[in-house]
Amino acid sequence: MARSSNQAAKKFHLALFLSFLLIAVAVESKQIAITGKSNATLVCNSTYGAELGDTCFDVAQKFKLTAVEFGALNPNLYCDNIFVGQWLCVAGFAFK
């Protein structure tokens, strides 16, 4: 019974994370569409090689990142298609 509840909680958290990520991507794409291009330059200070079973939510939690922070560090990442060995940015910043 506890295992089923734990799986349901994981699915809920994943859905919540993906919702936040979708919102962040939508907002970012609107900013780019309005200006025609993004003036910000992303600098990644630390990367992580995805392992079997990793999800965006798991990686963000592992490095204490919010969904918005993780999405901003990995703007072209499709969470449904993470593959083993894929480099994910887990620390960095953007500047204009």
C-alpha angles and dihedrals in degrees: 000000000000091000092056090048091049091051091049090051091050091050091049092050091047091051090048092049092049090049091054091045091051091051091049092050092048092051092047093049091051090053091051092046092051096050096032092235141021115258092197122102117209118221116192114204099178135024135194127206109228116242131207110291096015118146129189088251093052094049093046090051092046090057095036094246128147119234090254093050093048091047092049091051091049105035097163097043120122105204093205090061105048110143132196110275095018110145113238123189110236102169133027146091144241127233136179 
